[in-house]
Amino acid sequence: PLSPGSTATSASTRLRHTEDELHNMSDQDIMMLQEKSIHEQDAALEFLEGSVHNLKSIGGNINQEINLHVRLIGDIDADAERTRHQLKQNQTLLVRVLQRSSYTCLYALILILSVTLIVLLIVL
């Protein structure tokens, strides 16, 4: 196992090794190394840019989908409210029809019993 001190020593040794390499390199080699490093950074930044654009596109699609669902839920709520109102009206109408029907049956029964009573009074 490496101790924290040995890790720091290892990093220091690598840094010294890199500095020694740079001292031994020509100016042209250093420029090429810098250009290579810049190209690698540019490639990494282009990759990140593509990832950010993808995330933006996905976020936009999610936003559109959420807005669609909100509209659909609103439509369903409005339809449910209309249906509830119509059901209440139909229940009220049914109660009135049932009340009228029961009175009609009672009136018919009174008429039949009255006719029967008159017939019985005449016959007896």
DRENTORKOL-3810 file (N, C-alpha, C; in nm, 4 decimals):
REM DRENTORKOL-3810
@n.u->0.0826; n.v->-0.1185; n.w->0.0000; ca.u->0.0000; ca.v->0.0000; ca.w->0.0000; c.u->0.0868; c.v->0.1246; c.w->0.0000
@n.u->0.0397; n.v->0.2244; n.w->-0.0743; ca.u->0.1125; ca.v->0.3498; ca.w->-0.0826; c.u->0.0658; c.v->0.4440; c.w->0.0256
@n.u->0.1609; n.v->0.5126; n.w->0.0843; ca.u->0.1244; ca.v->0.6126; ca.w->0.1842; c.u->0.1034; c.v->0.7457; c.w->0.1133
@n.u->0.0341; n.v->0.8395; n.w->0.1778; ca.u->0.0130; ca.v->0.9700; ca.w->0.1150; c.u->0.1437; c.v->1.0380; c.w->0.0775
@n.u->0.2469; n.v->1.0183; n.w->0.1554; ca.u->0.3762; ca.v->1.0785; ca.w->0.1250; c.u->0.4366; c.v->1.0233; c.w->-0.0030
@n.u->0.4208; n.v->0.8915; n.w->-0.0252; ca.u->0.4777; ca.v->0.8314; ca.w->-0.1452; c.u->0.4022; c.v->0.8759; c.w->-0.2696
@n.u->0.2725; n.v->0.9050; n.w->-0.2579; ca.u->0.1949; ca.v->0.9541; ca.w->-0.3713; c.u->0.2419; c.v->1.0936; c.w->-0.4096
@n.u->0.2636; n.v->1.1790; n.w->-0.3098; ca.u->0.3130; ca.v->1.3140; ca.w->-0.3355; c.u->0.4521; c.v->1.3081; c.w->-0.3975
@n.u->0.5353; n.v->1.2171; n.w->-0.3494; ca.u->0.6697; ca.v->1.2013; ca.w->-0.4037; c.u->0.6629; c.v->1.1557; c.w->-0.5479
@n.u->0.5708; n.v->1.0647; n.w->-0.5782; ca.u->0.5543; ca.v->1.0138; ca.w->-0.7138; c.u->0.5115; c.v->1.1257; c.w->-0.8083
@n.u->0.4174; n.v->1.2101; n.w->-0.7650; ca.u->0.3719; ca.v->1.3220; ca.w->-0.8477; c.u->0.4856; c.v->1.4210; c.w->-0.8686
@n.u->0.5630; n.v->1.4455; n.w->-0.7654; ca.u->0.6764; ca.v->1.5376; ca.w->-0.7749; c.u->0.7804; c.v->1.4844; c.w->-0.8730
@n.u->0.8040; n.v->1.3545; n.w->-0.8686; ca.u->0.9003; ca.v->1.2919; ca.w->-0.9592; c.u->0.8526; c.v->1.3039; c.w->-1.1032
@n.u->0.7221; n.v->1.2814; n.w->-1.1263; ca.u->0.6670; ca.v->1.2925; ca.w->-1.2623; c.u->0.6800; c.v->1.4351; c.w->-1.3131
@n.u->0.6519; n.v->1.5331; n.w->-1.2268; ca.u->0.6612; ca.v->1.6734; ca.w->-1.2651; c.u->0.8049; c.v->1.7086; c.w->-1.3021
@n.u->0.9006; n.v->1.6630; n.w->-1.2213; ca.u->1.0413; ca.v->1.6883; ca.w->-1.2500; c.u->1.0810; c.v->1.6224; c.w->-1.3813
@n.u->1.0272; n.v->1.5007; n.w->-1.4032; ca.u->1.0569; ca.v->1.4272; ca.w->-1.5257; c.u->1.0016; c.v->1.5037; c.w->-1.6461
@n.u->0.8796; n.v->1.5580; n.w->-1.6356; ca.u->0.8191; ca.v->1.6341; ca.w->-1.7441; c.u->0.8972; c.v->1.7629; c.w->-1.7687
@n.u->0.9392; n.v->1.8305; n.w->-1.6620; ca.u->1.0187; ca.v->1.9529; ca.w->-1.6766; c.u->1.1513; c.v->1.9234; c.w->-1.7454
@n.u->1.2128; n.v->1.8109; n.w->-1.7082; ca.u->1.3394; ca.v->1.7725; ca.w->-1.7717; c.u->1.3184; c.v->1.7468; c.w->-1.9200
@n.u->1.2074; n.v->1.6805; n.w->-1.9546; ca.u->1.1780; ca.v->1.6538; ca.w->-2.0954; c.u->1.1584; c.v->1.7845; c.w->-2.1720
@n.u->1.0880; n.v->1.8811; n.w->-2.1116; ca.u->1.0645; ca.v->2.0092; ca.w->-2.1783; c.u->1.1963; c.v->2.0842; c.w->-2.2024
@n.u->1.2905; n.v->2.0776; n.w->-2.1085; ca.u->1.4201; ca.v->2.1445; ca.w->-2.1257; c.u->1.4983; c.v->2.0829; c.w->-2.2408
@n.u->1.4795; n.v->1.9546; n.w->-2.2614; ca.u->1.5522; ca.v->1.8857; ca.w->-2.3679; c.u->1.4839; c.v->1.9002; c.w->-2.5035
@n.u->1.3595; n.v->1.9529; n.w->-2.5084; ca.u->1.2853; ca.v->1.9638; ca.w->-2.6343; c.u->1.3179; c.v->2.0954; c.w->-2.7039
@n.u->1.3056; n.v->2.0911; n.w->-2.8349; ca.u->1.3251; ca.v->2.2145; ca.w->-2.9122; c.u->1.1984; c.v->2.2984; c.w->-2.9037
@n.u->1.2106; n.v->2.4250; n.w->-2.9424; ca.u->1.0935; ca.v->2.5128; ca.w->-2.9410; c.u->0.9827; c.v->2.4584; c.w->-3.0312
@n.u->1.0218; n.v->2.4020; n.w->-3.1437; ca.u->0.9236; ca.v->2.3467; ca.w->-3.2378; c.u->0.8501; c.v->2.2284; c.w->-3.1745
@n.u->0.9222; n.v->2.1433; n.w->-3.1026; ca.u->0.8591; ca.v->2.0289; ca.w->-3.0357; c.u->0.7619; c.v->2.0759; c.w->-2.9275
@n.u->0.8006; n.v->2.1814; n.w->-2.8557; ca.u->0.7122; ca.v->2.2351; ca.w->-2.7513; c.u->0.5854; c.v->2.2912; c.w->-2.8145
@n.u->0.5995; n.v->2.3623; n.w->-2.9277; ca.u->0.4827; ca.v->2.4168; ca.w->-2.9980; c.u->0.3902; c.v->2.3041; c.w->-3.0450
@n.u->0.4492; n.v->2.1970; n.w->-3.0973; ca.u->0.3685; ca.v->2.0831; ca.w->-3.1434; c.u->0.2947; c.v->2.0191; c.w->-3.0258
@n.u->0.3637; n.v->2.0087; n.w->-2.9119; ca.u->0.3020; ca.v->1.9517; ca.w->-2.7925; c.u->0.1861; c.v->2.0396; c.w->-2.7454
@n.u->0.2052; n.v->2.1717; n.w->-2.7494; ca.u->0.0979; ca.v->2.2632; ca.w->-2.7108; c.u->-0.0205; c.v->2.2520; c.w->-2.8070
@n.u->0.0059; n.v->2.2451; n.w->-2.9366; ca.u->-0.1015; ca.v->2.2317; ca.w->-3.0359; c.u->-0.1777; c.v->2.1012; c.w->-3.0157
@n.u->-0.1036; n.v->1.9949; n.w->-2.9864; ca.u->-0.1688; ca.v->1.8662; ca.w->-2.9609; c.u->-0.2604; c.v->1.8766; c.w->-2.8392
@n.u->-0.2105; n.v->1.9419; n.w->-2.7348; ca.u->-0.2900; ca.v->1.9591; ca.w->-2.6130; c.u->-0.4147; c.v->2.0429; c.w->-2.6416
@n.u->-0.3995; n.v->2.1504; n.w->-2.7207; ca.u->-0.5140; ca.v->2.2352; ca.w->-2.7557; c.u->-0.6157; c.v->2.1564; c.w->-2.8375
@n.u->-0.5697; n.v->2.0747; n.w->-2.9327; ca.u->-0.6614; ca.v->1.9932; ca.w->-3.0140; c.u->-0.7380; c.v->1.8934; c.w->-2.9271
@n.u->-0.6685; n.v->1.8340; n.w->-2.8302; ca.u->-0.7357; ca.v->1.7400; ca.w->-2.7396; c.u->-0.8418; c.v->1.8119; c.w->-2.6563
@n.u->-0.8092; n.v->1.9321; n.w->-2.6095; ca.u->-0.9075; ca.v->2.0103; ca.w->-2.5330; c.u->-1.0259; c.v->2.0499; c.w->-2.6211
@n.u->-0.9975; n.v->2.0899; n.w->-2.7457; ca.u->-1.1055; ca.v->2.1262; ca.w->-2.8385; c.u->-1.1979; c.v->2.0077; c.w->-2.8638
@n.u->-1.1384; n.v->1.8890; n.w->-2.8819; ca.u->-1.2199; ca.v->1.7693; ca.w->-2.9053; c.u->-1.3085; c.v->1.7403; c.w->-2.7841
@n.u->-1.2515; n.v->1.7547; n.w->-2.6648; ca.u->-1.3301; ca.v->1.7308; ca.w->-2.5427; c.u->-1.4424; c.v->1.8336; c.w->-2.5308
@n.u->-1.4119; n.v->1.9603; n.w->-2.5630; ca.u->-1.5148; ca.v->2.0649; ca.w->-2.5566; c.u->-1.6246; c.v->2.0422; c.w->-2.6606
@n.u->-1.5880; n.v->1.9964; n.w->-2.7802; ca.u->-1.6885; ca.v->1.9663; ca.w->-2.8829; c.u->-1.7794; c.v->1.8526; c.w->-2.8369
@n.u->-1.7196; n.v->1.7527; n.w->-2.7735; ca.u->-1.8001; ca.v->1.6420; ca.w->-2.7212; c.u->-1.8979; c.v->1.6930; c.w->-2.6156
@n.u->-1.8484; n.v->1.7773; n.w->-2.5238; ca.u->-1.9352; ca.v->1.8344; ca.w->-2.4203; c.u->-2.0443; c.v->1.9209; c.w->-2.4821
@n.u->-2.0093; n.v->1.9965; n.w->-2.5869; ca.u->-2.1086; ca.v->2.0803; ca.w->-2.6544; c.u->-2.2199; c.v->1.9939; c.w->-2.7137
@n.u->-2.1818; n.v->1.8842; n.w->-2.7763; ca.u->-2.2827; ca.v->1.7924; ca.w->-2.8315; c.u->-2.3714; c.v->1.7350; c.w->-2.7224
@n.u->-2.3103; n.v->1.6999; n.w->-2.6094; ca.u->-2.3884; ca.v->1.6459; ca.w->-2.4974; c.u->-2.4860; c.v->1.7497; c.w->-2.4438
@n.u->-2.4405; n.v->1.8751; n.w->-2.4330; ca.u->-2.5283; ca.v->1.9820; ca.w->-2.3837; c.u->-2.6441; c.v->2.0041; c.w->-2.4803
@n.u->-2.6159; n.v->2.0030; n.w->-2.6110; ca.u->-2.7238; ca.v->2.0197; ca.w->-2.7097; c.u->-2.8240; c.v->1.9045; c.w->-2.7010
@n.u->-2.7726; n.v->1.7828; n.w->-2.6818; ca.u->-2.8630; ca.v->1.6678; ca.w->-2.6669; c.u->-2.9515; c.v->1.6829; c.w->-2.5439
@n.u->-2.8915; n.v->1.7252; n.w->-2.4324; ca.u->-2.9693; ca.v->1.7447; ca.w->-2.3096; c.u->-3.0732; c.v->1.8542; c.w->-2.3274
@n.u->-3.0355; n.v->1.9608; n.w->-2.3985; ca.u->-3.1312; ca.v->2.0691; ca.w->-2.4247; c.u->-3.2479; c.v->2.0173; c.w->-2.5075
@n.u->-3.2181; n.v->1.9382; n.w->-2.6089; ca.u->-3.3233; ca.v->1.8818; ca.w->-2.6940; c.u->-3.4146; c.v->1.7894; c.w->-2.6142
@n.u->-3.3553; n.v->1.7050; n.w->-2.5322; ca.u->-3.4344; ca.v->1.6132; ca.w->-2.4488; c.u->-3.5205; c.v->1.6922; c.w->-2.3514
@n.u->-3.4637; n.v->1.7968; n.w->-2.2909; ca.u->-3.5404; ca.v->1.8813; ca.w->-2.1989; c.u->-3.6577; c.v->1.9479; c.w->-2.2689
@n.u->-3.6353; n.v->1.9959; n.w->-2.3920; ca.u->-3.7445; ca.v->2.0559; ca.w->-2.4694; c.u->-3.8543; c.v->1.9555; c.w->-2.4988
@n.u->-3.8147; n.v->1.8333; n.w->-2.5343; ca.u->-3.9146; ca.v->1.7288; ca.w->-2.5612; c.u->-3.9940; c.v->1.6946; c.w->-2.4358
@n.u->-3.9264; n.v->1.6875; n.w->-2.3230; ca.u->-3.9953; ca.v->1.6589; ca.w->-2.1964; c.u->-4.0934; c.v->1.7708; c.w->-2.1650
@n.u->-4.0519; n.v->1.8957; n.w->-2.1878; ca.u->-4.1402; ca.v->2.0099; ca.w->-2.1637; c.u->-4.2654; c.v->2.0020; c.w->-2.2516
@n.u->-4.2478; n.v->1.9699; n.w->-2.3795; ca.u->-4.3627; ca.v->1.9566; ca.w->-2.4697; c.u->-4.4553; c.v->1.8450; c.w->-2.4231
@n.u->-4.3978; n.v->1.7346; n.w->-2.3815; ca.u->-4.4783; ca.v->1.6210; ca.w->-2.3357; c.u->-4.5566; c.v->1.6574; c.w->-2.2099
@n.u->-4.4929; n.v->1.7272; n.w->-2.1181; ca.u->-4.5616; ca.v->1.7691; ca.w->-1.9953; c.u->-4.6752; c.v->1.8644; c.w->-2.0284
@n.u->-4.6496; n.v->1.9605; n.w->-2.1186; ca.u->-4.7557; ca.v->2.0541; ca.w->-2.1577; c.u->-4.8730; c.v->1.9809; c.w->-2.2218
@n.u->-4.8443; n.v->1.8805; n.w->-2.3042; ca.u->-4.9507; ca.v->1.8012; ca.w->-2.3656; c.u->-5.0323; c.v->1.7297; c.w->-2.2586
@n.u->-4.9656; n.v->1.6715; n.w->-2.1616; ca.u->-5.0361; ca.v->1.5998; ca.w->-2.0549; c.u->-5.1206; c.v->1.6952; c.w->-1.9711
@n.u->-5.0688; n.v->1.8151; n.w->-1.9468; ca.u->-5.1458; ca.v->1.9139; ca.w->-1.8704; c.u->-5.2729; c.v->1.9498; c.w->-1.9465
@n.u->-5.2605; n.v->1.9708; n.w->-2.0791; ca.u->-5.3800; ca.v->2.0015; ca.w->-2.1598; c.u->-5.4781; c.v->1.8849; c.w->-2.1581
@n.u->-5.4268; n.v->1.7625; n.w->-2.1721; ca.u->-5.5151; ca.v->1.6453; ca.w->-2.1719; c.u->-5.5876; c.v->1.6314; c.w->-2.0384
@n.u->-5.5164; n.v->1.6520; n.w->-1.9299; ca.u->-5.5792; ca.v->1.6434; ca.w->-1.7974; c.u->-5.6847; c.v->1.7519; c.w->-1.7827
@n.u->-5.6553; n.v->1.8717; n.w->-1.8331; ca.u->-5.7538; ca.v->1.9797; ca.w->-1.8295; c.u->-5.8785; c.v->1.9447; c.w->-1.9089
@n.u->-5.8589; n.v->1.8859; n.w->-2.0276; ca.u->-5.9735; ca.v->1.8442; ca.w->-2.1097; c.u->-6.0548; c.v->1.7364; c.w->-2.0390
@n.u->-5.9860; n.v->1.6408; n.w->-1.9794; ca.u->-6.0555; ca.v->1.5333; ca.w->-1.9077; c.u->-6.1338; c.v->1.5908; c.w->-1.7905
@n.u->-6.0742; n.v->1.6853; n.w->-1.7193; ca.u->-6.1426; ca.v->1.7486; ca.w->-1.6062; c.u->-6.2677; c.v->1.8224; c.w->-1.6535
@n.u->-6.2567; n.v->1.8957; n.w->-1.7647; ca.u->-6.3732; ca.v->1.9681; ca.w->-1.8181; c.u->-6.4818; c.v->1.8698; c.w->-1.8615
@n.u->-6.4420; n.v->1.7611; n.w->-1.9276; ca.u->-6.5400; ca.v->1.6595; ca.w->-1.9690; c.u->-6.6070; c.v->1.5955; c.w->-1.8479
@n.u->-6.5301; n.v->1.5673; n.w->-1.7447; ca.u->-6.5870; ca.v->1.5066; ca.w->-1.6236; c.u->-6.6857; c.v->1.6025; c.w->-1.5578
@n.u->-6.6531; n.v->1.7312; n.w->-1.5558; ca.u->-6.7434; ca.v->1.8303; ca.w->-1.4960; c.u->-6.8729; c.v->1.8402; c.w->-1.5767
@n.u->-6.8613; n.v->1.8401; n.w->-1.7100; ca.u->-6.9817; ca.v->1.8419; ca.w->-1.7955; c.u->-7.0668; c.v->1.7180; c.w->-1.7719
@n.u->-7.0031; n.v->1.6032; n.w->-1.7643; ca.u->-7.0756; ca.v->1.4781; ca.w->-1.7422; c.u->-7.1435; c.v->1.4789; c.w->-1.6059
@n.u->-7.0740; n.v->1.5291; n.w->-1.5046; ca.u->-7.1319; ca.v->1.5383; ca.w->-1.3701; c.u->-7.2560; c.v->1.6281; c.w->-1.3714
@n.u->-7.2485; n.v->1.7407; n.w->-1.4425; ca.u->-7.3618; ca.v->1.8334; ca.w->-1.4516; c.u->-7.4796; c.v->1.7673; c.w->-1.5240
@n.u->-7.4515; n.v->1.6988; n.w->-1.6348; ca.u->-7.5579; ca.v->1.6307; ca.w->-1.7095; c.u->-7.6204; c.v->1.5199; c.w->-1.6253
@n.u->-7.5393; n.v->1.4478; n.w->-1.5509; ca.u->-7.5909; ca.v->1.3413; ca.w->-1.4653; c.u->-7.6833; c.v->1.3985; c.w->-1.3586
@n.u->-7.6444; n.v->1.5114; n.w->-1.3009; ca.u->-7.7286; ca.v->1.5747; ca.w->-1.1996; c.u->-7.8617; c.v->1.6186; c.w->-1.2603
@n.u->-7.8581; n.v->1.6761; n.w->-1.3812; ca.u->-7.9820; ca.v->1.7159; ca.w->-1.4490; c.u->-8.0697; c.v->1.5940; c.w->-1.4768
@n.u->-8.0092; n.v->1.4862; n.w->-1.5223; ca.u->-8.0860; ca.v->1.3649; ca.w->-1.5517; c.u->-8.1457; c.v->1.3045; c.w->-1.4249
@n.u->-8.0738; n.v->1.3102; n.w->-1.3147; ca.u->-8.1282; ca.v->1.2595; ca.w->-1.1884; c.u->-8.2491; c.v->1.3420; c.w->-1.1451
@n.u->-8.2393; n.v->1.4738; n.w->-1.1589; ca.u->-8.3521; ca.v->1.5612; ca.w->-1.1240; c.u->-8.4720; c.v->1.5302; c.w->-1.2123
@n.u->-8.4481; n.v->1.5142; n.w->-1.3414; ca.u->-8.5559; ca.v->1.4809; ca.w->-1.4351; c.u->-8.6177; c.v->1.3459; c.w->-1.4005
@n.u->-8.5368; n.v->1.2488; n.w->-1.3661; ca.u->-8.5871; ca.v->1.1162; ca.w->-1.3303; c.u->-8.6740; c.v->1.1227; c.w->-1.2052
@n.u->-8.6327; n.v->1.2009; n.w->-1.1071; ca.u->-8.7127; ca.v->1.2152; ca.w->-0.9848; c.u->-8.8485; c.v->1.2742; c.w->-1.0190
@n.u->-8.8501; n.v->1.3779; n.w->-1.1058; ca.u->-8.9785; ca.v->1.4381; ca.w->-1.1451; c.u->-9.0665; c.v->1.3391; c.w->-1.2197
@n.u->-9.0074; n.v->1.2624; n.w->-1.3101; ca.u->-9.0853; ca.v->1.1632; ca.w->-1.3862; c.u->-9.1418; c.v->1.0580; c.w->-1.2918
@n.u->-9.0605; n.v->1.0122; n.w->-1.1968; ca.u->-9.1088; ca.v->0.9112; ca.w->-1.1023; c.u->-9.2211; c.v->0.9667; c.w->-1.0151
@n.u->-9.2107; n.v->1.0923; n.w->-0.9741; ca.u->-9.3180; ca.v->1.1520; ca.w->-0.8937; c.u->-9.4461; c.v->1.1626; c.w->-0.9753
@n.u->-9.4363; n.v->1.2078; n.w->-1.0996; ca.u->-9.5545; ca.v->1.2194; ca.w->-1.1854; c.u->-9.6136; c.v->1.0822; c.w->-1.2135
@n.u->-9.5261; n.v->0.9836; n.w->-1.2345; ca.u->-9.5746; ca.v->0.8484; ca.w->-1.2637; c.u->-9.6521; c.v->0.7932; c.w->-1.1454
@n.u->-9.6026; n.v->0.8146; n.w->-1.0269; ca.u->-9.6726; ca.v->0.7602; ca.w->-0.9104; c.u->-9.8066; c.v->0.8301; c.w->-0.8917
@n.u->-9.8146; n.v->0.9606; n.w->-0.9188; ca.u->-9.9429; ca.v->1.0310; ca.w->-0.9103; c.u->-10.0383; c.v->0.9819; c.w->-1.0190
@n.u->-9.9874; n.v->0.9572; n.w->-1.1375; ca.u->-10.0717; ca.v->0.9085; ca.w->-1.2469; c.u->-10.1298; c.v->0.7725; c.w->-1.2112
@n.u->-10.0464; n.v->0.6869; n.w->-1.1557; ca.u->-10.0956; ca.v->0.5546; ca.w->-1.1147; c.u->-10.2017; c.v->0.5682; c.w->-1.0054
@n.u->-10.1777; n.v->0.6585; n.w->-0.9125; ca.u->-10.2768; ca.v->0.6785; ca.w->-0.8056; c.u->-10.4083; c.v->0.7307; c.w->-0.8620
@n.u->-10.4008; n.v->0.8274; n.w->-0.9550; ca.u->-10.5235; ca.v->0.8805; ca.w->-1.0169; c.u->-10.5969; c.v->0.7708; c.w->-1.0938
@n.u->-10.5228; n.v->0.6865; n.w->-1.1634; ca.u->-10.5858; ca.v->0.5766; ca.w->-1.2377; c.u->-10.6509; c.v->0.4788; c.w->-1.1409
@n.u->-10.5840; n.v->0.4503; n.w->-1.0312; ca.u->-10.6396; ca.v->0.3590; ca.w->-0.9311; c.u->-10.7661; c.v->0.4179; c.w->-0.8681
@n.u->-10.7653; n.v->0.5491; n.w->-0.8387; ca.u->-10.8845; ca.v->0.6155; ca.w->-0.7834; c.u->-10.9995; c.v->0.6064; c.w->-0.8826
@n.u->-10.9715; n.v->0.6296; n.w->-1.0096; ca.u->-11.0760; ca.v->0.6227; ca.w->-1.1123; c.u->-11.1346; c.v->0.4821; c.w->-1.1212
@n.u->-11.0494; n.v->0.3819; n.w->-1.1225; ca.u->-11.0970; ca.v->0.2425; ca.w->-1.1322; c.u->-11.1802; c.v->0.2061; c.w->-1.0097
@n.u->-11.1329; n.v->0.2431; n.w->-0.8913; ca.u->-11.2077; ca.v->0.2117; ca.w->-0.7694; c.u->-11.3410; c.v->0.2870; c.w->-0.7650
@n.u->-11.3412; n.v->0.4110; n.w->-0.8141; ca.u->-11.4668; ca.v->0.4884; ca.w->-0.8179; c.u->-11.5675; c.v->0.4231; c.w->-0.9110
@n.u->-11.5233; n.v->0.3825; n.w->-1.0272; ca.u->-11.6135; ca.v->0.3153; ca.w->-1.1229; c.u->-11.6645; c.v->0.1854; c.w->-1.0623
@n.u->-11.5778; n.v->0.1106; n.w->-0.9972; ca.u->-11.6187; ca.v->-0.0151; ca.w->-0.9341; c.u->-11.7214; c.v->0.0123; c.w->-0.8248
@n.u->-11.7006; n.v->0.1163; n.w->-0.7463; ca.u->-11.7943; ca.v->0.1518; ca.w->-0.6399; c.u->-11.9310; c.v->0.1904; c.w->-0.6979
@n.u->-11.9299; n.v->0.2693; n.w->-0.8033; ca.u->-12.0566; ca.v->0.3102; ca.w->-0.8672; c.u->-12.1288; c.v->0.1888; c.w->-0.9225
@n.u->-12.0549; n.v->0.0997; n.w->-0.9867; ca.u->-12.1164; ca.v->-0.0220; ca.w->-1.0425; c.u->-12.1741; c.v->-0.1061; c.w->-0.9300
@n.u->-12.1036; n.v->-0.1207; n.w->-0.8209; ca.u->-12.1530; ca.v->-0.1995; ca.w->-0.7089; c.u->-12.2772; c.v->-0.1349; c.w->-0.6455
@n.u->-12.2782; n.v->-0.0032; n.w->-0.6359; ca.u->-12.3945; ca.v->0.0661; ca.w->-0.5796; c.u->-12.5173; c.v->0.0494; c.w->-0.6699
@n.u->-12.4963; n.v->0.0535; n.w->-0.7984; ca.u->-12.6086; ca.v->0.0377; ca.w->-0.8913; c.u->-12.6586; c.v->-0.1062; c.w->-0.8877
@n.u->-12.5743; n.v->-0.1998; n.w->-0.8857; ca.u->-12.6124; ca.v->-0.3410; ca.w->-0.8884; c.u->-12.6760; c.v->-0.3803; c.w->-0.7559
@n.u->-12.6369; n.v->-0.3355; n.w->-0.6505; ca.u->-12.6896; ca.v->-0.3770; ca.w->-0.5219; c.u->-12.8115; c.v->-0.2993; c.w->-0.4950
END
